C-alpha cells in the first residue's frame, strides 16, 4: 500500500521499494490470483520473497511515483515479515526518507505568502470547530468558501495560461507531475 499526502496525490505517491542483492530494482512480479484470464502484477516490496519464481529482495528503500529513489537501504529480514500481514513490517526508515523527499519537493515549489498560509491554517481550525458545534453553519461557510475558490481558481488558471509558462515549470511550482499540473490548471479554467 502506498503513502500519499492529499496535497500531492498520485504525483508523489510513495512506497517501500524492493532492492535485490545486486543493488537493482526488480521488475514487476506477476501473480496468478485464481482461475481466470487476469494475472495481477505488483511491485510491492513483499512480493519479492523468492517464492513462485520471484526474485528475493534483501533490502528496501523509499521510492516515489515521480521516479525518486532513496539512497538509504534498509535490511529486509524475511523471518520478521508476517506473510498474512506484511504491512506490519517496520518500514519507518523508507517512509521517513520519502517524507524528506516531499519536504524537498515543497521547498522547490512556489511558497505561499506567510500571512496567507497562516490565514488558511486558522480558517481550517475555525471551520473544524464550527463543524463540531454548528454543522449547518459550517456547511454554509464551506459553500461560501467554495464559491470564492471557484472564482479565484478560474482567474488564476486563465492568468497562468496567458503567461504561457512551460508545463514542467508549472509542475515544479505546484509540486506536481507535469500531467497533474496541466490537469489542475484545466480543471480550474473549465470548471463551471
C-alpha positions as CSV (number, residue, x, y, z in Angstrom):
1,X,0.0,0.0,0.0
2,X,1.3,3.4,-1.0
3,X,1.8,6.6,1.1
4,X,0.1,9.7,-0.1
5,X,-0.4,13.3,1.1
6,X,-3.5,15.0,-0.1
7,X,-1.6,18.0,-1.4
8,X,0.4,15.9,-4.0
9,X,-1.9,13.0,-4.6
10,X,-0.6,10.5,-7.1
11,X,2.2,12.8,-8.3
12,X,4.2,11.8,-5.3
13,X,2.8,8.5,-4.1
14,X,5.5,6.8,-2.0
15,X,6.2,3.3,-1.0
16,X,8.9,1.0,0.2
17,X,10.7,-0.3,-2.9
18,X,12.4,-3.7,-3.0
19,X,16.1,-3.8,-3.7
20,X,17.8,-7.0,-5.0
21,X,21.2,-8.2,-3.7
22,X,22.9,-6.7,-6.8
23,X,21.5,-3.3,-5.9
24,X,19.0,-3.3,-8.7
25,X,15.2,-2.6,-8.5
26,X,13.2,-5.7,-9.6
27,X,10.7,-5.7,-12.4
28,X,7.0,-6.2,-11.5
29,X,6.0,-9.6,-10.3
30,X,3.0,-11.4,-11.9
31,X,0.7,-13.2,-9.5
32,X,-2.0,-15.5,-10.6
33,X,-4.8,-14.9,-8.1
34,X,-7.1,-17.6,-9.3
35,X,-8.7,-19.3,-12.2
36,X,-9.3,-16.6,-14.8
37,X,-7.7,-14.7,-17.6
38,X,-6.5,-11.9,-15.3
39,X,-2.9,-12.1,-14.0
40,X,-2.2,-9.4,-11.4
41,X,1.2,-7.6,-11.4
42,X,2.7,-5.8,-8.5
43,X,5.9,-4.0,-7.5
44,X,5.1,-4.1,-3.7
45,X,8.2,-5.0,-1.7
46,X,6.6,-8.1,-0.1
47,X,6.2,-9.8,-3.4
48,X,10.0,-10.2,-3.8
49,X,10.3,-13.0,-1.3
50,X,11.9,-15.6,-3.6
51,X,8.7,-17.7,-3.9
52,X,6.9,-18.7,-7.1
53,X,9.8,-17.5,-9.3
54,X,10.0,-14.0,-7.9
55,X,13.5,-12.7,-7.1
56,X,14.4,-12.3,-3.5
57,X,15.0,-8.8,-2.2
58,X,17.3,-8.3,0.7
59,X,16.8,-4.6,1.3
60,X,14.1,-1.9,0.9
61,X,14.3,1.8,0.3
62,X,11.9,4.7,-0.1
63,X,10.6,5.3,-3.6
64,X,8.1,7.7,-5.2
65,X,5.9,7.6,-8.3
66,X,7.8,10.7,-9.6
67,X,10.9,8.5,-10.1
68,X,12.8,9.5,-6.9
69,X,14.6,6.6,-5.2
70,X,16.1,6.9,-1.7
71,X,19.8,6.3,-1.3
72,X,19.5,4.7,2.2
73,X,19.0,1.0,2.1
74,X,17.3,-0.9,4.9
75,X,17.8,-4.6,5.6
76,X,14.9,-6.9,4.8
77,X,14.8,-9.8,7.3
78,X,12.2,-12.1,5.9
79,X,12.0,-14.0,9.2
80,X,10.4,-10.8,10.6
81,X,7.8,-10.5,7.9
82,X,4.3,-11.8,8.7
83,X,3.1,-13.5,5.5
84,X,-0.5,-12.8,6.4
85,X,0.1,-9.1,7.2
86,X,3.3,-7.9,5.5
87,X,2.3,-4.3,6.2
88,X,3.1,-4.9,9.8
89,X,6.8,-4.9,8.9
90,X,8.7,-1.8,10.1
91,X,9.1,0.4,7.1
92,X,9.6,3.6,9.1
93,X,13.1,4.2,7.5
94,X,11.9,4.3,3.9
95,X,8.8,6.3,4.9
96,X,10.9,8.9,6.7
97,X,13.1,9.2,3.6
98,X,10.0,9.7,1.4
99,X,8.8,12.4,3.7
100,X,12.2,14.1,3.4
101,X,11.8,13.9,-0.4
102,X,8.4,15.6,-0.1
103,X,10.0,18.3,2.1
104,X,12.4,18.8,-0.8
105,X,9.6,19.0,-3.3
106,X,7.8,21.5,-1.1
107,X,11.0,23.6,-0.8
108,X,11.2,23.8,-4.6
109,X,7.6,24.8,-5.1
110,X,6.2,28.3,-5.1
111,X,5.8,29.4,-1.5
112,X,2.5,30.7,-0.1
113,X,2.8,34.2,1.4
114,X,3.2,33.7,5.2
115,X,0.1,35.7,6.0
116,X,-2.0,33.6,3.6
117,X,-0.6,30.3,4.9
118,X,-1.4,31.4,8.5
119,X,-4.9,32.6,7.4
120,X,-5.6,29.2,5.7
121,X,-4.5,27.3,8.9
122,X,-6.7,29.5,11.1
123,X,-9.6,29.1,8.7
124,X,-9.3,25.3,8.8
125,X,-9.2,25.3,12.6
126,X,-12.3,27.6,12.8
127,X,-14.2,25.6,10.2
128,X,-13.4,22.3,12.0
129,X,-14.6,23.7,15.3
130,X,-17.7,25.1,13.7
131,X,-18.4,21.6,12.1
132,X,-18.4,20.2,15.6
133,X,-20.5,22.9,17.2
134,X,-22.8,24.1,14.4
135,X,-22.6,21.7,11.4
136,X,-25.1,23.6,9.3
137,X,-23.3,26.9,9.8
138,X,-20.1,25.1,8.8
139,X,-21.7,23.8,5.6
140,X,-22.9,27.3,4.8
141,X,-19.3,28.7,5.3
142,X,-17.8,25.9,3.2
143,X,-20.2,26.7,0.4
144,X,-19.2,30.3,0.5
145,X,-15.5,29.3,0.5
146,X,-16.1,27.0,-2.5
147,X,-17.7,29.9,-4.4
148,X,-14.7,32.1,-3.6
149,X,-12.1,29.4,-4.6
150,X,-14.1,28.7,-7.8
151,X,-13.9,32.3,-8.9
152,X,-10.3,32.9,-7.8
153,X,-9.2,29.5,-9.2
154,X,-10.6,30.4,-12.7
155,X,-8.9,33.8,-12.7
156,X,-5.5,32.2,-11.6
157,X,-5.8,29.4,-14.2
158,X,-6.5,31.9,-17.0
159,X,-3.6,34.1,-15.9
160,X,-1.2,31.1,-15.7
161,X,-2.3,30.0,-19.2
162,X,-2.0,33.6,-20.6
163,X,1.6,33.7,-19.2
164,X,2.4,30.7,-21.3
165,X,4.5,29.2,-18.5
166,X,6.1,25.8,-19.6
167,X,4.2,22.9,-18.1
168,X,7.4,21.5,-16.4
169,X,7.8,24.8,-14.6
170,X,4.1,24.8,-13.6
171,X,4.5,21.3,-12.3
172,X,7.6,22.2,-10.2
173,X,5.9,25.3,-8.8
174,X,2.9,23.3,-7.7
175,X,4.9,20.3,-6.6
176,X,3.1,18.1,-9.1
177,X,4.0,15.9,-12.1
178,X,3.6,17.8,-15.3
179,X,0.4,16.0,-16.4
180,X,-1.2,16.6,-13.0
181,X,-0.3,20.3,-13.1
182,X,-1.9,20.6,-16.5
183,X,-4.9,18.7,-15.2
184,X,-5.2,21.1,-12.3
185,X,-5.0,24.2,-14.4
186,X,-7.5,22.8,-16.9
187,X,-9.8,21.8,-14.0
188,X,-9.9,25.4,-12.7
189,X,-10.2,27.0,-16.1
190,X,-13.1,24.9,-17.4
191,X,-15.0,24.5,-14.1
192,X,-18.4,26.0,-14.3
